[in-house]
């Protein structure tokens, strides 16, 4: 791990030249580096060029390129940017109350890139996030995988796949949230599964008609946006992100996944500890939420802090998520600490907020660990990542700083207080609220 980056370091000058000297080589030295892809490095050097990682290793093994901008990170901890596999930041929404199955709804069309929740996520060290529609539908729409770059509009946050499409999954849910018993919504768990099964069968038939048409427009079925998305799931182009709590609901999801052959990630899994072996046998990753206080829905009453540890021991790929605003993005890394307290390994817990979630989103070739060639998404911490006393001091996305706790405007989002819920306003010089503007216009009186 520590010698491989040296092979890439020789390419730094060539890479810088190819960028037309627009991107200066940046070096972070002196920090303890937790690369995730290898053992921690006590006194490390981390080299970034053009938004990509080109070298990471011990100070006595990685030379510092001439002319580089040096960042002294002595006493800090440097690790990959955190990845949240289930969040609702950006004030997005999906399906409405007209029906339980709406795969054609795109959370993309409802996201506010300037919403304060996005900056709060950066304050928590989150650099990549899966933004979901809600769980009040059996299928509530298409999720979106975002990079938390500095942004004016949502397009600035998008992650593009090689074919040019936006990276994202399909949000599904079962259990009590979608059991409304009106407007076509089911009233029982059995009917919930039946409706999903019917939709997937329709999608199979739709796909078969398209294949039989063989490009003949006269034989093509009428275009159906909802079924198109289900076909993407059937073809493995889109991963199902499935909200599920009770152990019987978890097994229903696994049953449907096996029946139709789609890839699925199980979210929440409050009772995952009861069926860990079944989850492992199905090779289904789990995205777990760590709740640190009692309460909530009846179906979550058997939630257990030990779930990540039990799943890890069973061989399940485990990631964590905030479900923000259910838990606060600024405290995301605490999920790893809580899991370690309940028996998960330190290695597994740190992977659960980095590379495991990258794998859950299918983005592990780009993010989740500090390796040459990957995106330069990383955070600087004031201390051990599992300590309650540690703060995220800086967050970097693709080699650009997007959060700095030492800046007053960023510090506000990190700690809260008046104005912390206000979004950034591009037309103003800094940060303010509507009430501040009104007060100023009235000579200080509101």
C-alpha positions in Angstrom: 0.0 0.0 0.0 2.7 2.4 1.0 5.1 1.6 -1.9 2.6 1.5 -4.7 1.9 5.3 -4.6 5.6 5.9 -5.3 5.2 4.4 -8.8 2.6 7.1 -9.5 4.6 10.0 -8.1 6.7 10.2 -11.2 3.6 11.0 -13.2 2.9 14.1 -11.1 4.9 16.5 -13.3 3.4 15.2 -16.5 -0.1 15.3 -15.1 0.4 18.9 -13.9 1.7 19.8 -17.4 -1.4 18.2 -19.0 -3.5 20.4 -16.9 -1.8 23.5 -18.2 -0.6 24.4 -14.7 -4.1 25.3 -13.8 -4.1 23.0 -10.8 -1.2 23.3 -8.5 0.2 20.2 -6.8 -0.9 20.2 -3.2 0.8 18.3 -0.4 -0.5 17.5 3.1 2.3 16.4 5.4 2.6 15.5 9.0 -0.9 14.0 9.6 -1.7 10.6 10.7 -3.3 9.2 7.6 -6.0 6.6 7.7 -6.2 5.4 4.0 -8.8 2.7 4.7 -7.1 0.7 1.9 -4.2 -0.1 4.3 -2.9 0.4 7.8 -2.7 3.9 9.3 0.4 5.9 8.6 1.7 7.8 11.6 3.6 10.6 9.8 2.2 10.7 6.3 2.5 12.6 3.0 -0.6 13.0 0.8 -0.2 14.4 -2.7 -3.1 15.8 -4.8 -3.0 17.0 -8.4 -5.9 18.1 -10.5 -8.5 16.8 -8.1 -7.0 13.3 -8.0 -4.8 11.5 -5.5 -1.3 10.7 -6.9 0.6 9.5 -3.8 0.0 8.6 -0.2 2.5 7.1 2.2 5.0 7.6 5.0 7.1 10.8 5.0 10.3 8.9 4.5 9.0 7.2 1.4 7.0 9.8 -0.5 9.1 12.8 -1.7 7.5 16.2 -1.9 7.3 17.5 -5.5 9.1 20.8 -6.2 6.8 23.8 -6.3 4.0 22.1 -4.5 1.7 24.0 -2.2 2.4 22.6 1.3 -0.3 22.1 4.0 1.2 21.4 7.4 -1.3 18.9 9.0 0.9 17.9 11.9 -1.2 16.7 14.8 -4.3 16.1 12.5 -5.9 13.0 11.2 -6.4 12.7 7.4 -8.9 10.2 6.1 -11.3 9.7 3.1 -14.3 11.9 2.9 -17.3 10.3 4.5 -20.0 8.7 2.3 -23.6 8.7 3.4 -25.6 6.0 1.7 -29.1 7.4 2.7 -29.9 11.0 3.3 -32.6 13.6 2.6 -30.5 16.7 2.4 -31.3 19.3 -0.2 -35.0 19.4 0.6 -35.8 16.9 -2.1 -39.0 14.8 -2.5 -40.3 12.0 -4.7 -43.7 10.4 -5.2 -47.0 12.1 -4.1 -50.2 10.7 -2.6 -51.7 9.6 -5.8 -50.4 6.1 -5.7 -47.9 3.7 -4.0 -45.7 3.0 -7.0 -44.0 6.0 -8.7 -40.6 5.0 -10.1 -40.7 7.7 -12.7 -40.4 10.4 -10.0 -36.9 11.9 -9.9 -35.5 13.4 -6.7 -33.3 15.4 -9.1 -36.3 17.6 -10.0 -36.9 18.7 -6.4 -33.4 19.3 -5.0 -32.2 22.7 -3.8 -28.4 22.8 -4.2 -28.2 25.9 -1.9 -30.2 24.4 1.0 -28.4 24.8 4.3 -28.6 21.0 5.0 -25.9 20.5 2.3 -23.4 22.8 4.0 -24.1 21.1 7.3 -23.3 17.7 5.7 -20.0 19.2 4.5 -19.4 20.3 8.1 -19.8 16.7 9.1 -17.1 15.6 6.7 -19.6 14.1 4.1 -18.3 14.3 0.6 -20.6 11.8 -1.3 -24.2 11.2 -0.5 -27.2 9.2 -1.8 -30.1 11.6 -1.6 -33.4 9.6 -1.4 -37.1 10.3 -1.8 -39.2 9.4 1.2 -40.3 5.9 2.3 -44.1 6.4 2.2 -44.3 4.5 -1.1 -43.6 1.0 -2.2 -41.5 2.7 -4.9 -41.1 6.4 -4.3 -38.7 7.3 -7.1 -35.2 7.6 -8.3 -32.4 8.5 -5.9 -29.4 10.6 -6.8 -25.7 10.1 -5.9 -24.1 13.5 -5.3 -20.7 15.0 -4.7 -20.9 17.8 -2.2 -18.9 20.3 -4.3 -19.4 24.0 -4.0 -22.6 24.5 -6.0 -24.9 27.1 -7.5 -27.4 24.6 -9.0 -28.0 20.9 -8.6 -26.1 20.1 -11.8 -22.9 21.1 -10.1 -23.3 18.2 -7.6 -24.1 15.4 -10.0 -22.0 12.3 -10.4 -21.9 11.2 -14.0 -21.6 7.6 -15.1 -19.4 6.6 -18.1 -22.5 6.6 -20.4 -23.2 10.2 -19.4 -26.2 9.4 -17.2 -26.6 10.6 -13.6 -25.6 8.1 -10.9 -28.4 7.0 -8.7 -30.6 4.1 -7.4 -34.3 3.3 -7.0 -35.9 3.9 -3.7 -38.3 1.2 -2.5 -39.9 0.5 0.9 -42.0 -1.9 2.8 -43.4 -2.2 6.2 -45.8 0.3 7.9 -44.8 3.5 6.1 -46.6 2.6 2.8 -49.5 0.8 4.4 -52.1 3.6 4.1 -55.0 1.5 2.8 -56.3 4.3 0.5 -55.7 5.8 -3.0 -54.3 2.4 -4.1 -51.9 2.1 -1.2 -51.9 -1.3 0.4 -53.3 -2.0 3.9 -51.3 -5.2 4.6 -47.8 -6.5 4.1 -49.0 -9.3 1.7 -50.7 -6.8 -0.6 -47.6 -4.6 -0.5 -45.5 -7.4 -1.8 -48.2 -8.3 -4.4 -48.2 -4.8 -5.8 -44.4 -4.7 -6.2 -44.5 -8.1 -7.8 -47.1 -7.0 -10.3 -45.0 -4.0 -11.2 -41.9 -6.0 -11.9 -43.9 -8.5 -14.0 -45.2 -5.5 -16.1 -41.7 -4.3 -16.5 -40.5 -7.8 -17.7 -43.3 -7.8 -20.3 -42.5 -4.3 -21.4 -38.8 -5.2 -21.8 -39.8 -8.3 -23.8 -42.0 -6.3 -26.2 -39.1 -3.9 -26.8 -36.8 -6.8 -27.6 -39.4 -8.4 -30.0 -39.8 -5.0 -31.8 -36.1 -5.1 -32.6 -36.1 -1.4 -33.4 -39.3 -1.4 -35.5 -41.2 1.7 -34.4 -44.5 0.1 -35.5 -44.0 -2.7 -33.1 -42.7 -0.7 -30.1 -45.0 -0.4 -27.1 -46.0 3.1 -26.0 -43.2 4.6 -23.9 -43.7 4.2 -20.2 -41.3 6.2 -18.0 -42.2 4.2 -14.9 -41.5 0.8 -16.5 -38.3 2.1 -18.1 -36.9 2.6 -14.6 -37.9 -0.8 -13.4 -36.3 -2.3 -16.6 -33.0 -0.5 -15.6 -33.3 -2.3 -12.3 -33.9 -5.7 -13.9 -30.9 -5.1 -16.2 -28.6 -4.3 -13.3 -28.1 -0.6 -14.3 -29.8 0.7 -11.2 -29.5 -0.6 -7.6 -32.6 -0.9 -5.4 -32.2 1.0 -2.1 -34.9 -0.6 0.0 -36.2 0.8 3.3 -37.1 -2.1 5.6 -37.2 -2.7 9.4 -38.8 -5.9 10.7 -37.1 -9.2 10.0 -40.1 -10.6 8.1 -40.1 -7.4 5.9 -36.3 -8.0 5.3 -37.0 -11.5 4.1 -39.8 -10.3 1.8 -37.3 -7.9 0.1 -34.8 -10.7 -0.3 -37.5 -13.0 -1.7 -38.5 -10.3 -4.3 -34.8 -9.7 -5.2 -34.2 -13.4 -5.8 -37.4 -13.8 -7.8 -36.6 -10.9 -10.2 -32.8 -10.9 -10.0 -32.3 -7.3 -9.0 -29.5 -5.9 -6.9 -30.7 -4.6 -3.5 -29.2 -2.8 -0.5 -31.2 -3.2 2.7 -31.7 0.1 4.6 -32.2 0.5 8.3 -32.6 -3.2 9.1 -33.7 -2.6 12.7 -34.2 -6.4 13.1 -31.3 -7.4 10.8 -29.7 -9.1 13.8 -32.5 -11.6 13.7 -31.8 -12.7 10.1 -28.1 -12.0 9.7 -27.4 -15.4 8.2 -30.2 -15.0 5.6 -28.9 -11.6 4.6 -25.4 -12.9 4.3 -26.5 -15.9 2.2 -28.3 -13.5 -0.2 -25.1 -11.3 -0.5 -27.2 -8.2 0.3 -25.4 -5.2 1.7 -26.9 -3.3 4.6 -27.0 0.4 5.2 -27.7 0.8 8.9 -28.8 3.8 10.9 -27.5 4.2 14.4 -30.1 5.8 16.7 -28.8 6.9 20.1 -32.1 7.5 21.8 -35.3 5.4 22.3 -38.6 6.0 20.6 -39.8 6.0 17.0 -42.1 3.6 15.2 -43.5 0.4 16.7 -41.8 -1.7 14.0 -38.4 -0.5 15.2 -38.8 -1.5 18.8 -36.3 -4.4 18.5 -33.6 -2.2 16.9 -30.3 -3.1 18.5 -26.9 -1.3 18.6 -25.3 -4.6 18.1 -26.8 -5.1 14.6 -23.7 -3.8 12.7 -21.4 -6.1 14.7 -23.7 -9.1 14.2 -24.0 -8.4 10.5 -20.2 -7.9 10.2 -19.5 -11.2 11.9 -22.0 -13.0 9.5 -20.0 -11.6 6.5 -22.4 -8.9 5.4 -21.1 -5.7 3.8 -22.2 -3.0 6.3 -22.4 0.8 5.7 -24.0 3.5 7.9 -26.3 6.3 7.0 -27.8 9.4 8.6 -31.3 9.5 7.1 -30.8 13.2 7.7 -32.8 14.8 9.3 -33.5 11.7 11.4 -29.9 11.9 12.5 -27.7 14.9 11.9 -25.2 14.9 9.1 -22.8 16.9 11.2 -22.5 13.9 13.6 -22.3 11.2 11.0 -18.9 9.8 12.1 -20.4 9.2 15.5 -22.2 6.2 13.9 -18.9 4.4 13.6 -18.1 5.1 17.3 -21.4 3.8 18.5 -21.0 0.6 16.5 -17.6 0.0 17.9 -19.0 0.5 21.4 -21.5 -2.2 20.6 -19.0 -4.7 19.3 -18.1 -3.9 15.7 -14.4 -3.9 14.8 -12.8 -0.5 14.4 -11.7 -1.4 10.9 -15.3 -2.4 9.9 -16.8 0.7 11.5 -14.4 3.1 9.6 -15.1 1.2 6.4 -18.8 1.6 7.0 -18.6 5.4 6.6 -16.2 5.2 3.7 -15.4 2.3 1.3 -18.3 0.1 2.3 -20.8 2.8 1.4 -18.8 3.5 -1.8 -19.4 -0.2 -2.7 -23.1 0.1 -1.7 -23.4 2.9 -4.3 -21.2 1.3 -6.9 -18.7 4.1 -6.7 -15.8 2.4 -5.0 -13.6 2.8 -8.1 -13.7 6.6 -7.5 -14.1 7.2 -3.8 -14.0 5.6 -0.3 -10.3 5.2 0.2 -7.1 7.1 -0.2 -5.5 5.5 -3.2 -3.7 6.9 -6.3 -6.1 7.6 -9.1 -9.1 8.1 -6.9 -10.9 11.4 -6.4 -9.2 13.6 -3.9 -12.1 13.6 -1.4 -10.8 13.7 2.1 -11.2 15.3 5.5 -8.9 16.7 8.2 -9.9 15.8 11.8 -8.7 17.3 15.0 -8.1 13.9 16.6 -9.2 10.2 16.5 -12.2 9.7 14.3 -14.0 7.7 17.0 -13.6 10.3 19.8 -16.5 12.4 20.8 -14.1 15.3 21.3 -12.9 15.2 17.7 -14.1 17.8 15.2 -14.1 17.8 11.4 -11.7 20.8 10.6 -11.7 20.7 6.9 -13.6 18.9 4.1 -12.2 18.6 0.6 -13.9 17.4 -2.6 -11.9 16.7 -5.7 -9.0 18.7 -4.4 -11.0 21.8 -3.5 -11.8 22.9 0.1 -15.6 23.1 0.7 -15.6 23.4 4.5 -13.2 25.0 6.9 -14.2 25.2 10.5 -11.9 28.1 11.1 -14.0 30.3 8.8 -16.8 32.0 10.8 -19.4 31.3 8.1 -18.5 27.6 8.1 -18.2 27.4 11.8 -21.8 28.6 12.1 -23.0 25.6 10.1 -20.9 23.3 12.1 -22.1 24.3 15.6 -25.5 25.9 15.0 -27.0 29.2 16.2 -29.0 32.0 14.6 -28.7 31.8 10.8 -27.4 28.2 10.7 -30.6 27.1 9.0 -30.4 29.7 6.3 -29.2 28.7 2.9 -26.3 30.4 1.1 -27.4 33.4 -1.0 -25.3 33.8 -4.1 -26.4 37.4 -4.7 -25.1 38.5 -1.3 -21.6 39.1 -0.1 -21.7 36.6 2.7 -24.3 34.9 4.9 -27.5 36.4 6.2 -31.1 35.6 6.8 -34.3 37.1 5.4 -34.9 38.7 8.9 -31.5 40.4 8.8 -32.4 41.9 5.4 -35.8 43.1 6.7 -34.2 44.6 9.8 -31.5 46.4 7.7 -34.2 47.8 5.4 -36.1 49.2 8.4 -33.2 50.7 10.2 -32.7 47.8 12.5 -36.3 47.3 13.5 -38.1 44.1 12.5 
